[in-house]
Amino acid sequence: MKTKFTMILTLFMALIVQVTFAQQQTVSGTVSDENGLPLIGATVVISGTSSGTTTDFDGNYRINARQGE
């Protein structure tokens, strides 16, 4: 009986962890001007939050966001 309980509890905890991590995604892209040149140091902010990042030398950014942000 104790081993069944432990197995069920382990599966339940694994499910909780999966759901928690599945809600965040990494969003990436490139920021460029109207001539197609990359913008270095441009700020990318998730609307309605204080989470943000800046672009690198090639205009690329990567930020973690929750679904719907």
CHARMM-style PDB file with segment names, atoms N, HN, CA, C and O in Angstrom:
ATOM      1  N   MET     1       0.827  -1.194   0.000  1.00  0.00      PROA
ATOM      2  CA  MET     1       0.000   0.000   0.000  1.00  0.00      PROA
ATOM      3  C   MET     1       0.869   1.255   0.000  1.00  0.00      PROA
ATOM      4  O   MET     1       0.555   2.233  -0.679  1.00  0.00      PROA
ATOM      5  N   LYS     2       1.963   1.223   0.765  1.00  0.00      PROA
ATOM      6  HN  LYS     2       2.218   0.429   1.317  1.00  0.00      PROA
ATOM      7  CA  LYS     2       2.831   2.380   0.845  1.00  0.00      PROA
ATOM      8  C   LYS     2       3.508   2.653  -0.501  1.00  0.00      PROA
ATOM      9  O   LYS     2       3.696   3.814  -0.866  1.00  0.00      PROA
ATOM     10  N   THR     3       3.872   1.619  -1.233  1.00  0.00      PROA
ATOM     11  HN  THR     3       3.719   0.677  -0.936  1.00  0.00      PROA
ATOM     12  CA  THR     3       4.528   1.813  -2.530  1.00  0.00      PROA
ATOM     13  C   THR     3       3.559   2.383  -3.559  1.00  0.00      PROA
ATOM     14  O   THR     3       3.962   3.191  -4.396  1.00  0.00      PROA
ATOM     15  N   LYS     4       2.293   1.982  -3.516  1.00  0.00      PROA
ATOM     16  HN  LYS     4       1.965   1.326  -2.836  1.00  0.00      PROA
ATOM     17  CA  LYS     4       1.292   2.551  -4.418  1.00  0.00      PROA
ATOM     18  C   LYS     4       1.105   4.036  -4.143  1.00  0.00      PROA
ATOM     19  O   LYS     4       1.048   4.848  -5.066  1.00  0.00      PROA
ATOM     20  N   PHE     5       1.012   4.379  -2.872  1.00  0.00      PROA
ATOM     21  HN  PHE     5       1.059   3.720  -2.121  1.00  0.00      PROA
ATOM     22  CA  PHE     5       0.858   5.778  -2.489  1.00  0.00      PROA
ATOM     23  C   PHE     5       2.056   6.595  -2.946  1.00  0.00      PROA
ATOM     24  O   PHE     5       1.883   7.697  -3.467  1.00  0.00      PROA
ATOM     25  N   THR     6       3.250   6.085  -2.763  1.00  0.00      PROA
ATOM     26  HN  THR     6       3.390   5.190  -2.340  1.00  0.00      PROA
ATOM     27  CA  THR     6       4.470   6.786  -3.174  1.00  0.00      PROA
ATOM     28  C   THR     6       4.505   6.968  -4.685  1.00  0.00      PROA
ATOM     29  O   THR     6       4.881   8.036  -5.168  1.00  0.00      PROA
ATOM     30  N   MET     7       4.119   5.943  -5.438  1.00  0.00      PROA
ATOM     31  HN  MET     7       3.814   5.075  -5.046  1.00  0.00      PROA
ATOM     32  CA  MET     7       4.112   6.028  -6.890  1.00  0.00      PROA
ATOM     33  C   MET     7       3.087   7.056  -7.366  1.00  0.00      PROA
ATOM     34  O   MET     7       3.385   7.856  -8.253  1.00  0.00      PROA
ATOM     35  N   ILE     8       1.901   7.046  -6.798  1.00  0.00      PROA
ATOM     36  HN  ILE     8       1.658   6.397  -6.077  1.00  0.00      PROA
ATOM     37  CA  ILE     8       0.856   7.996  -7.188  1.00  0.00      PROA
ATOM     38  C   ILE     8       1.288   9.420  -6.847  1.00  0.00      PROA
ATOM     39  O   ILE     8       1.091  10.340  -7.640  1.00  0.00      PROA
ATOM     40  N   LEU     9       1.874   9.596  -5.673  1.00  0.00      PROA
ATOM     41  HN  LEU     9       2.034   8.848  -5.029  1.00  0.00      PROA
ATOM     42  CA  LEU     9       2.348  10.913  -5.262  1.00  0.00      PROA
ATOM     43  C   LEU     9       3.453  11.409  -6.195  1.00  0.00      PROA
ATOM     44  O   LEU     9       3.482  12.590  -6.541  1.00  0.00      PROA
ATOM     45  N   THR    10       4.341  10.542  -6.596  1.00  0.00      PROA
ATOM     46  HN  THR    10       4.317   9.583  -6.314  1.00  0.00      PROA
ATOM     47  CA  THR    10       5.416  10.910  -7.520  1.00  0.00      PROA
ATOM     48  C   THR    10       4.859  11.327  -8.874  1.00  0.00      PROA
ATOM     49  O   THR    10       5.298  12.330  -9.437  1.00  0.00      PROA
ATOM     50  N   LEU    11       3.917  10.586  -9.398  1.00  0.00      PROA
ATOM     51  HN  LEU    11       3.561   9.771  -8.941  1.00  0.00      PROA
ATOM     52  CA  LEU    11       3.300  10.933 -10.676  1.00  0.00      PROA
ATOM     53  C   LEU    11       2.554  12.264 -10.590  1.00  0.00      PROA
ATOM     54  O   LEU    11       2.606  13.070 -11.519  1.00  0.00      PROA
ATOM     55  N   PHE    12       1.871  12.488  -9.489  1.00  0.00      PROA
ATOM     56  HN  PHE    12       1.829  11.834  -8.735  1.00  0.00      PROA
ATOM     57  CA  PHE    12       1.153  13.740  -9.286  1.00  0.00      PROA
ATOM     58  C   PHE    12       2.116  14.920  -9.254  1.00  0.00      PROA
ATOM     59  O   PHE    12       1.847  15.954  -9.865  1.00  0.00      PROA
ATOM     60  N   MET    13       3.229  14.777  -8.551  1.00  0.00      PROA
ATOM     61  HN  MET    13       3.447  13.937  -8.055  1.00  0.00      PROA
ATOM     62  CA  MET    13       4.218  15.854  -8.466  1.00  0.00      PROA
ATOM     63  C   MET    13       4.847  16.116  -9.838  1.00  0.00      PROA
ATOM     64  O   MET    13       5.100  17.269 -10.189  1.00  0.00      PROA
ATOM     65  N   ALA    14       5.099  15.071 -10.606  1.00  0.00      PROA
ATOM     66  HN  ALA    14       4.894  14.135 -10.320  1.00  0.00      PROA
ATOM     67  CA  ALA    14       5.661  15.232 -11.944  1.00  0.00      PROA
ATOM     68  C   ALA    14       4.691  16.002 -12.847  1.00  0.00      PROA
ATOM     69  O   ALA    14       5.114  16.836 -13.648  1.00  0.00      PROA
ATOM     70  N   LEU    15       3.404  15.724 -12.717  1.00  0.00      PROA
ATOM     71  HN  LEU    15       3.061  15.047 -12.067  1.00  0.00      PROA
ATOM     72  CA  LEU    15       2.388  16.426 -13.489  1.00  0.00      PROA
ATOM     73  C   LEU    15       2.349  17.903 -13.118  1.00  0.00      PROA
ATOM     74  O   LEU    15       2.251  18.760 -13.996  1.00  0.00      PROA
ATOM     75  N   ILE    16       2.424  18.204 -11.844  1.00  0.00      PROA
ATOM     76  HN  ILE    16       2.504  17.508 -11.130  1.00  0.00      PROA
ATOM     77  CA  ILE    16       2.421  19.602 -11.378  1.00  0.00      PROA
ATOM     78  C   ILE    16       3.625  20.351 -11.957  1.00  0.00      PROA
ATOM     79  O   ILE    16       3.488  21.481 -12.427  1.00  0.00      PROA
ATOM     80  N   VAL    17       4.786  19.729 -11.922  1.00  0.00      PROA
ATOM     81  HN  VAL    17       4.897  18.812 -11.540  1.00  0.00      PROA
ATOM     82  CA  VAL    17       5.995  20.372 -12.444  1.00  0.00      PROA
ATOM     83  C   VAL    17       5.853  20.618 -13.945  1.00  0.00      PROA
ATOM     84  O   VAL    17       6.226  21.689 -14.425  1.00  0.00      PROA
ATOM     85  N   GLN    18       5.328  19.664 -14.686  1.00  0.00      PROA
ATOM     86  HN  GLN    18       5.024  18.795 -14.296  1.00  0.00      PROA
ATOM     87  CA  GLN    18       5.137  19.817 -16.124  1.00  0.00      PROA
ATOM     88  C   GLN    18       4.216  20.990 -16.438  1.00  0.00      PROA
ATOM     89  O   GLN    18       4.514  21.794 -17.320  1.00  0.00      PROA
ATOM     90  N   VAL    19       3.110  21.090 -15.730  1.00  0.00      PROA
ATOM     91  HN  VAL    19       2.868  20.436 -15.013  1.00  0.00      PROA
ATOM     92  CA  VAL    19       2.150  22.160 -15.977  1.00  0.00      PROA
ATOM     93  C   VAL    19       2.771  23.509 -15.647  1.00  0.00      PROA
ATOM     94  O   VAL    19       2.551  24.482 -16.368  1.00  0.00      PROA
ATOM     95  N   THR    20       3.531  23.579 -14.586  1.00  0.00      PROA
ATOM     96  HN  THR    20       3.709  22.789 -14.001  1.00  0.00      PROA
ATOM     97  CA  THR    20       4.161  24.832 -14.184  1.00  0.00      PROA
ATOM     98  C   THR    20       5.156  25.308 -15.230  1.00  0.00      PROA
ATOM     99  O   THR    20       5.140  26.482 -15.600  1.00  0.00      PROA
ATOM    100  N   PHE    21       6.016  24.430 -15.714  1.00  0.00      PROA
ATOM    101  HN  PHE    21       6.030  23.476 -15.414  1.00  0.00      PROA
ATOM    102  CA  PHE    21       7.018  24.827 -16.690  1.00  0.00      PROA
ATOM    103  C   PHE    21       6.436  25.028 -18.081  1.00  0.00      PROA
ATOM    104  O   PHE    21       7.009  25.772 -18.878  1.00  0.00      PROA
ATOM    105  N   ALA    22       5.340  24.402 -18.388  1.00  0.00      PROA
ATOM    106  HN  ALA    22       4.875  23.798 -17.741  1.00  0.00      PROA
ATOM    107  CA  ALA    22       4.750  24.518 -19.718  1.00  0.00      PROA
ATOM    108  C   ALA    22       4.136  25.887 -19.941  1.00  0.00      PROA
ATOM    109  O   ALA    22       3.855  26.248 -21.084  1.00  0.00      PROA
ATOM    110  N   GLN    23       3.922  26.652 -18.898  1.00  0.00      PROA
ATOM    111  HN  GLN    23       4.150  26.359 -17.970  1.00  0.00      PROA
ATOM    112  CA  GLN    23       3.284  27.950 -19.041  1.00  0.00      PROA
ATOM    113  C   GLN    23       4.259  29.040 -19.477  1.00  0.00      PROA
ATOM    114  O   GLN    23       3.820  30.089 -19.949  1.00  0.00      PROA
ATOM    115  N   GLN    24       5.553  28.828 -19.336  1.00  0.00      PROA
ATOM    116  HN  GLN    24       5.909  27.976 -18.953  1.00  0.00      PROA
ATOM    117  CA  GLN    24       6.534  29.812 -19.780  1.00  0.00      PROA
ATOM    118  C   GLN    24       7.155  29.377 -21.087  1.00  0.00      PROA
ATOM    119  O   GLN    24       7.465  28.202 -21.287  1.00  0.00      PROA
ATOM    120  N   GLN    25       7.331  30.339 -21.973  1.00  0.00      PROA
ATOM    121  HN  GLN    25       7.080  31.293 -21.810  1.00  0.00      PROA
ATOM    122  CA  GLN    25       7.936  30.065 -23.262  1.00  0.00      PROA
ATOM    123  C   GLN    25       9.028  31.088 -23.515  1.00  0.00      PROA
ATOM    124  O   GLN    25       8.984  32.194 -22.977  1.00  0.00      PROA
ATOM    125  N   THR    26       9.993  30.730 -24.319  1.00  0.00      PROA
ATOM    126  HN  THR    26      10.029  29.831 -24.756  1.00  0.00      PROA
ATOM    127  CA  THR    26      11.031  31.657 -24.724  1.00  0.00      PROA
ATOM    128  C   THR    26      10.643  32.272 -26.052  1.00  0.00      PROA
ATOM    129  O   THR    26      10.386  31.568 -27.028  1.00  0.00      PROA
ATOM    130  N   VAL    27      10.604  33.595 -26.075  1.00  0.00      PROA
ATOM    131  HN  VAL    27      10.814  34.167 -25.281  1.00  0.00      PROA
ATOM    132  CA  VAL    27      10.282  34.335 -27.286  1.00  0.00      PROA
ATOM    133  C   VAL    27      11.579  34.976 -27.771  1.00  0.00      PROA
ATOM    134  O   VAL    27      12.311  35.581 -26.987  1.00  0.00      PROA
ATOM    135  N   SER    28      11.856  34.843 -29.048  1.00  0.00      PROA
ATOM    136  HN  SER    28      11.262  34.352 -29.685  1.00  0.00      PROA
ATOM    137  CA  SER    28      13.079  35.430 -29.588  1.00  0.00      PROA
ATOM    138  C   SER    28      12.784  36.064 -30.936  1.00  0.00      PROA
ATOM    139  O   SER    28      11.789  35.749 -31.588  1.00  0.00      PROA
ATOM    140  N   GLY    29      13.664  36.959 -31.335  1.00  0.00      PROA
ATOM    141  HN  GLY    29      14.472  37.215 -30.805  1.00  0.00      PROA
ATOM    142  CA  GLY    29      13.483  37.620 -32.615  1.00  0.00      PROA
ATOM    143  C   GLY    29      14.611  38.586 -32.882  1.00  0.00      PROA
ATOM    144  O   GLY    29      15.611  38.610 -32.164  1.00  0.00      PROA
ATOM    145  N   THR    30      14.442  39.383 -33.921  1.00  0.00      PROA
ATOM    146  HN  THR    30      13.630  39.363 -34.504  1.00  0.00      PROA
ATOM    147  CA  THR    30      15.431  40.372 -34.317  1.00  0.00      PROA
ATOM    148  C   THR    30      14.737  41.717 -34.485  1.00  0.00      PROA
ATOM    149  O   THR    30      13.662  41.800 -35.080  1.00  0.00      PROA
ATOM    150  N   VAL    31      15.348  42.756 -33.966  1.00  0.00      PROA
ATOM    151  HN  VAL    31      16.221  42.689 -33.483  1.00  0.00      PROA
ATOM    152  CA  VAL    31      14.837  44.112 -34.121  1.00  0.00      PROA
ATOM    153  C   VAL    31      15.709  44.816 -35.156  1.00  0.00      PROA
ATOM    154  O   VAL    31      16.934  44.840 -35.034  1.00  0.00      PROA
ATOM    155  N   SER    32      15.067  45.387 -36.175  1.00  0.00      PROA
ATOM    156  HN  SER    32      14.072  45.367 -36.273  1.00  0.00      PROA
ATOM    157  CA  SER    32      15.819  46.087 -37.220  1.00  0.00      PROA
ATOM    158  C   SER    32      15.107  47.389 -37.578  1.00  0.00      PROA
ATOM    159  O   SER    32      13.925  47.568 -37.284  1.00  0.00      PROA
ATOM    160  N   ASP    33      15.845  48.292 -38.215  1.00  0.00      PROA
ATOM    161  HN  ASP    33      16.805  48.147 -38.454  1.00  0.00      PROA
ATOM    162  CA  ASP    33      15.259  49.560 -38.626  1.00  0.00      PROA
ATOM    163  C   ASP    33      14.588  49.408 -39.993  1.00  0.00      PROA
ATOM    164  O   ASP    33      14.504  48.303 -40.530  1.00  0.00      PROA
ATOM    165  N   GLU    34      14.108  50.531 -40.556  1.00  0.00      PROA
ATOM    166  HN  GLU    34      14.175  51.428 -40.120  1.00  0.00      PROA
ATOM    167  CA  GLU    34      13.380  50.477 -41.822  1.00  0.00      PROA
ATOM    168  C   GLU    34      14.265  50.064 -43.002  1.00  0.00      PROA
ATOM    169  O   GLU    34      13.754  49.683 -44.055  1.00  0.00      PROA
ATOM    170  N   ASN    35      15.595  50.138 -42.830  1.00  0.00      PROA
ATOM    171  HN  ASN    35      16.010  50.448 -41.974  1.00  0.00      PROA
ATOM    172  CA  ASN    35      16.521  49.705 -43.880  1.00  0.00      PROA
ATOM    173  C   ASN    35      16.962  48.259 -43.709  1.00  0.00      PROA
ATOM    174  O   ASN    35      17.739  47.753 -44.518  1.00  0.00      PROA
ATOM    175  N   GLY    36      16.480  47.590 -42.674  1.00  0.00      PROA
ATOM    176  HN  GLY    36      15.848  48.001 -42.017  1.00  0.00      PROA
ATOM    177  CA  GLY    36      16.832  46.207 -42.432  1.00  0.00      PROA
ATOM    178  C   GLY    36      18.103  46.020 -41.624  1.00  0.00      PROA
ATOM    179  O   GLY    36      18.569  44.894 -41.455  1.00  0.00      PROA
ATOM    180  N   LEU    37      18.674  47.118 -41.118  1.00  0.00      PROA
ATOM    181  HN  LEU    37      18.295  48.033 -41.255  1.00  0.00      PROA
ATOM    182  CA  LEU    37      19.881  47.032 -40.301  1.00  0.00      PROA
ATOM    183  C   LEU    37      19.501  46.707 -38.860  1.00  0.00      PROA
ATOM    184  O   LEU    37      18.529  47.258 -38.343  1.00  0.00      PROA
ATOM    185  N   PRO    38      20.251  45.821 -38.203  1.00  0.00      PROA
ATOM    186  CA  PRO    38      19.913  45.449 -36.815  1.00  0.00      PROA
ATOM    187  C   PRO    38      20.103  46.617 -35.861  1.00  0.00      PROA
ATOM    188  O   PRO    38      21.043  47.399 -36.003  1.00  0.00      PROA
ATOM    189  N   LEU    39      19.203  46.731 -34.885  1.00  0.00      PROA
ATOM    190  HN  LEU    39      18.440  46.096 -34.769  1.00  0.00      PROA
ATOM    191  CA  LEU    39      19.305  47.775 -33.861  1.00  0.00      PROA
ATOM    192  C   LEU    39      19.996  47.196 -32.640  1.00  0.00      PROA
ATOM    193  O   LEU    39      19.499  46.256 -32.019  1.00  0.00      PROA
ATOM    194  N   ILE    40      21.137  47.758 -32.304  1.00  0.00      PROA
ATOM    195  HN  ILE    40      21.541  48.521 -32.809  1.00  0.00      PROA
ATOM    196  CA  ILE    40      21.932  47.297 -31.169  1.00  0.00      PROA
ATOM    197  C   ILE    40      21.437  48.004 -29.909  1.00  0.00      PROA
ATOM    198  O   ILE    40      21.296  49.227 -29.904  1.00  0.00      PROA
ATOM    199  N   GLY    41      21.172  47.251 -28.848  1.00  0.00      PROA
ATOM    200  HN  GLY    41      21.286  46.258 -28.853  1.00  0.00      PROA
ATOM    201  CA  GLY    41      20.778  47.830 -27.567  1.00  0.00      PROA
ATOM    202  C   GLY    41      19.338  48.293 -27.485  1.00  0.00      PROA
ATOM    203  O   GLY    41      18.985  49.045 -26.576  1.00  0.00      PROA
ATOM    204  N   ALA    42      18.494  47.860 -28.416  1.00  0.00      PROA
ATOM    205  HN  ALA    42      18.780  47.249 -29.155  1.00  0.00      PROA
ATOM    206  CA  ALA    42      17.070  48.210 -28.352  1.00  0.00      PROA
ATOM    207  C   ALA    42      16.432  47.454 -27.182  1.00  0.00      PROA
ATOM    208  O   ALA    42      16.800  46.314 -26.899  1.00  0.00      PROA
ATOM    209  N   THR    43      15.484  48.091 -26.512  1.00  0.00      PROA
ATOM    210  HN  THR    43      15.185  49.017 -26.742  1.00  0.00      PROA
ATOM    211  CA  THR    43      14.817  47.480 -25.368  1.00  0.00      PROA
ATOM    212  C   THR    43      13.545  46.776 -25.823  1.00  0.00      PROA
ATOM    213  O   THR    43      12.730  47.342 -26.552  1.00  0.00      PROA
ATOM    214  N   VAL    44      13.389  45.526 -25.379  1.00  0.00      PROA
ATOM    215  HN  VAL    44      14.050  45.065 -24.787  1.00  0.00      PROA
ATOM    216  CA  VAL    44      12.188  44.735 -25.659  1.00  0.00      PROA
ATOM    217  C   VAL    44      11.551  44.436 -24.308  1.00  0.00      PROA
ATOM    218  O   VAL    44      12.173  43.805 -23.453  1.00  0.00      PROA
ATOM    219  N   VAL    45      10.289  44.894 -24.111  1.00  0.00      PROA
ATOM    220  HN  VAL    45       9.784  45.406 -24.807  1.00  0.00      PROA
ATOM    221  CA  VAL    45       9.592  44.736 -22.839  1.00  0.00      PROA
ATOM    222  C   VAL    45       8.275  44.020 -23.077  1.00  0.00      PROA
ATOM    223  O   VAL    45       7.590  44.287 -24.065  1.00  0.00      PROA
ATOM    224  N   ILE    46       7.914  43.105 -22.170  1.00  0.00      PROA
ATOM    225  HN  ILE    46       8.471  42.888 -21.368  1.00  0.00      PROA
ATOM    226  CA  ILE    46       6.612  42.439 -22.238  1.00  0.00      PROA
ATOM    227  C   ILE    46       5.578  43.431 -21.744  1.00  0.00      PROA
ATOM    228  O   ILE    46       5.681  43.942 -20.629  1.00  0.00      PROA
ATOM    229  N   SER    47       4.592  43.701 -22.561  1.00  0.00      PROA
ATOM    230  HN  SER    47       4.508  43.285 -23.467  1.00  0.00      PROA
ATOM    231  CA  SER    47       3.565  44.689 -22.243  1.00  0.00      PROA
ATOM    232  C   SER    47       2.858  44.358 -20.936  1.00  0.00      PROA
ATOM    233  O   SER    47       2.429  43.224 -20.724  1.00  0.00      PROA
ATOM    234  N   GLY    48       2.740  45.343 -20.068  1.00  0.00      PROA
ATOM    235  HN  GLY    48       3.088  46.265 -20.239  1.00  0.00      PROA
ATOM    236  CA  GLY    48       2.042  45.175 -18.796  1.00  0.00      PROA
ATOM    237  C   GLY    48       2.892  44.566 -17.695  1.00  0.00      PROA
ATOM    238  O   GLY    48       2.376  44.298 -16.611  1.00  0.00      PROA
ATOM    239  N   THR    49       4.185  44.337 -17.937  1.00  0.00      PROA
ATOM    240  HN  THR    49       4.605  44.555 -18.819  1.00  0.00      PROA
ATOM    241  CA  THR    49       5.079  43.774 -16.930  1.00  0.00      PROA
ATOM    242  C   THR    49       6.348  44.619 -16.852  1.00  0.00      PROA
ATOM    243  O   THR    49       6.530  45.561 -17.624  1.00  0.00      PROA
ATOM    244  N   SER    50       7.217  44.268 -15.914  1.00  0.00      PROA
ATOM    245  HN  SER    50       7.069  43.503 -15.288  1.00  0.00      PROA
ATOM    246  CA  SER    50       8.513  44.927 -15.834  1.00  0.00      PROA
ATOM    247  C   SER    50       9.612  44.037 -16.398  1.00  0.00      PROA
ATOM    248  O   SER    50      10.794  44.339 -16.230  1.00  0.00      PROA
ATOM    249  N   SER    51       9.244  42.945 -17.063  1.00  0.00      PROA
ATOM    250  HN  SER    51       8.284  42.700 -17.199  1.00  0.00      PROA
ATOM    251  CA  SER    51      10.216  42.030 -17.665  1.00  0.00      PROA
ATOM    252  C   SER    51      10.663  42.573 -19.012  1.00  0.00      PROA
ATOM    253  O   SER    51       9.847  42.928 -19.863  1.00  0.00      PROA
ATOM    254  N   GLY    52      11.970  42.628 -19.185  1.00  0.00      PROA
ATOM    255  HN  GLY    52      12.633  42.340 -18.494  1.00  0.00      PROA
ATOM    256  CA  GLY    52      12.494  43.134 -20.442  1.00  0.00      PROA
ATOM    257  C   GLY    52      13.900  42.666 -20.690  1.00  0.00      PROA
ATOM    258  O   GLY    52      14.528  42.045 -19.831  1.00  0.00      PROA
ATOM    259  N   THR    53      14.390  42.968 -21.873  1.00  0.00      PROA
ATOM    260  HN  THR    53      13.880  43.472 -22.570  1.00  0.00      PROA
ATOM    261  CA  THR    53      15.751  42.627 -22.269  1.00  0.00      PROA
ATOM    262  C   THR    53      16.196  43.620 -23.327  1.00  0.00      PROA
ATOM    263  O   THR    53      15.395  44.419 -23.811  1.00  0.00      PROA
ATOM    264  N   THR    54      17.472  43.571 -23.686  1.00  0.00      PROA
ATOM    265  HN  THR    54      18.123  42.921 -23.293  1.00  0.00      PROA
ATOM    266  CA  THR    54      17.989  44.411 -24.754  1.00  0.00      PROA
ATOM    267  C   THR    54      18.541  43.522 -25.865  1.00  0.00      PROA
ATOM    268  O   THR    54      18.882  42.361 -25.644  1.00  0.00      PROA
ATOM    269  N   THR    55      18.618  44.094 -27.055  1.00  0.00      PROA
ATOM    270  HN  THR    55      18.341  45.038 -27.234  1.00  0.00      PROA
ATOM    271  CA  THR    55      19.128  43.336 -28.190  1.00  0.00      PROA
ATOM    272  C   THR    55      20.652  43.299 -28.165  1.00  0.00      PROA
ATOM    273  O   THR    55      21.301  44.187 -27.613  1.00  0.00      PROA
ATOM    274  N   ASP    56      21.202  42.268 -28.767  1.00  0.00      PROA
ATOM    275  HN  ASP    56      20.675  41.546 -29.216  1.00  0.00      PROA
ATOM    276  CA  ASP    56      22.660  42.123 -28.835  1.00  0.00      PROA
ATOM    277  C   ASP    56      23.202  42.856 -30.067  1.00  0.00      PROA
ATOM    278  O   ASP    56      22.483  43.630 -30.699  1.00  0.00      PROA
ATOM    279  N   PHE    57      24.470  42.608 -30.403  1.00  0.00      PROA
ATOM    280  HN  PHE    57      25.054  41.979 -29.890  1.00  0.00      PROA
ATOM    281  CA  PHE    57      25.147  43.276 -31.505  1.00  0.00      PROA
ATOM    282  C   PHE    57      24.468  43.039 -32.846  1.00  0.00      PROA
ATOM    283  O   PHE    57      24.546  43.884 -33.738  1.00  0.00      PROA
ATOM    284  N   ASP    58      23.800  41.896 -32.997  1.00  0.00      PROA
ATOM    285  HN  ASP    58      23.736  41.210 -32.273  1.00  0.00      PROA
ATOM    286  CA  ASP    58      23.113  41.572 -34.254  1.00  0.00      PROA
ATOM    287  C   ASP    58      21.624  41.903 -34.223  1.00  0.00      PROA
ATOM    288  O   ASP    58      20.900  41.559 -35.158  1.00  0.00      PROA
ATOM    289  N   GLY    59      21.152  42.570 -33.160  1.00  0.00      PROA
ATOM    290  HN  GLY    59      21.740  42.849 -32.401  1.00  0.00      PROA
ATOM    291  CA  GLY    59      19.741  42.929 -33.050  1.00  0.00      PROA
ATOM    292  C   GLY    59      18.858  41.814 -32.550  1.00  0.00      PROA
ATOM    293  O   GLY    59      17.633  41.937 -32.580  1.00  0.00      PROA
ATOM    294  N   ASN    60      19.453  40.722 -32.087  1.00  0.00      PROA
ATOM    295  HN  ASN    60      20.447  40.623 -32.062  1.00  0.00      PROA
ATOM    296  CA  ASN    60      18.679  39.568 -31.606  1.00  0.00      PROA
ATOM    297  C   ASN    60      18.338  39.731 -30.132  1.00  0.00      PROA
ATOM    298  O   ASN    60      19.106  40.315 -29.367  1.00  0.00      PROA
ATOM    299  N   TYR    61      17.176  39.210 -29.739  1.00  0.00      PROA
ATOM    300  HN  TYR    61      16.551  38.736 -30.360  1.00  0.00      PROA
ATOM    301  CA  TYR    61      16.769  39.194 -28.336  1.00  0.00      PROA
ATOM    302  C   TYR    61      16.142  37.856 -28.003  1.00  0.00      PROA
ATOM    303  O   TYR    61      15.718  37.110 -28.887  1.00  0.00      PROA
ATOM    304  N   ARG    62      16.090  37.567 -26.719  1.00  0.00      PROA
ATOM    305  HN  ARG    62      16.434  38.173 -26.001  1.00  0.00      PROA
ATOM    306  CA  ARG    62      15.462  36.342 -26.203  1.00  0.00      PROA
ATOM    307  C   ARG    62      14.911  36.688 -24.830  1.00  0.00      PROA
ATOM    308  O   ARG    62      15.625  37.226 -23.983  1.00  0.00      PROA
ATOM    309  N   ILE    63      13.626  36.375 -24.611  1.00  0.00      PROA
ATOM    310  HN  ILE    63      13.047  35.938 -25.299  1.00  0.00      PROA
ATOM    311  CA  ILE    63      12.985  36.702 -23.335  1.00  0.00      PROA
ATOM    312  C   ILE    63      11.989  35.605 -22.985  1.00  0.00      PROA
ATOM    313  O   ILE    63      11.354  35.032 -23.871  1.00  0.00      PROA
ATOM    314  N   ASN    64      11.853  35.315 -21.708  1.00  0.00      PROA
ATOM    315  HN  ASN    64      12.369  35.780 -20.989  1.00  0.00      PROA
ATOM    316  CA  ASN    64      10.872  34.332 -21.238  1.00  0.00      PROA
ATOM    317  C   ASN    64       9.557  35.027 -20.965  1.00  0.00      PROA
ATOM    318  O   ASN    64       9.519  36.060 -20.297  1.00  0.00      PROA
ATOM    319  N   ALA    65       8.474  34.460 -21.482  1.00  0.00      PROA
ATOM    320  HN  ALA    65       8.505  33.620 -22.025  1.00  0.00      PROA
ATOM    321  CA  ALA    65       7.148  35.034 -21.304  1.00  0.00      PROA
ATOM    322  C   ALA    65       6.148  33.931 -21.029  1.00  0.00      PROA
ATOM    323  O   ALA    65       6.313  32.796 -21.475  1.00  0.00      PROA
ATOM    324  N   ARG    66       5.123  34.274 -20.299  1.00  0.00      PROA
ATOM    325  HN  ARG    66       4.988  35.196 -19.936  1.00  0.00      PROA
ATOM    326  CA  ARG    66       4.034  33.334 -20.070  1.00  0.00      PROA
ATOM    327  C   ARG    66       3.039  33.430 -21.207  1.00  0.00      PROA
ATOM    328  O   ARG    66       2.959  34.446 -21.898  1.00  0.00      PROA
ATOM    329  N   GLN    67       2.293  32.377 -21.390  1.00  0.00      PROA
ATOM    330  HN  GLN    67       2.358  31.552 -20.829  1.00  0.00      PROA
ATOM    331  CA  GLN    67       1.319  32.348 -22.472  1.00  0.00      PROA
ATOM    332  C   GLN    67       0.294  33.467 -22.271  1.00  0.00      PROA
ATOM    333  O   GLN    67      -0.256  33.623 -21.181  1.00  0.00      PROA
ATOM    334  N   GLY    68       0.046  34.232 -23.314  1.00  0.00      PROA
ATOM    335  HN  GLY    68       0.493  34.105 -24.199  1.00  0.00      PROA
ATOM    336  CA  GLY    68      -0.921  35.322 -23.263  1.00  0.00      PROA
ATOM    337  C   GLY    68      -0.298  36.678 -22.997  1.00  0.00      PROA
ATOM    338  O   GLY    68      -0.987  37.691 -23.111  1.00  0.00      PROA
ATOM    339  N   GLU    69       0.988  36.738 -22.644  1.00  0.00      PROA
ATOM    340  HN  GLU    69       1.548  35.915 -22.551  1.00  0.00      PROA
ATOM    341  CA  GLU    69       1.635  38.036 -22.404  1.00  0.00      PROA
ATOM    342  C   GLU    69       2.129  38.619 -23.707  1.00  0.00      PROA
ATOM    343  OT1 GLU    69       2.703  39.708 -23.719  1.00  0.00      PROA
TER     344      GLU     69
END
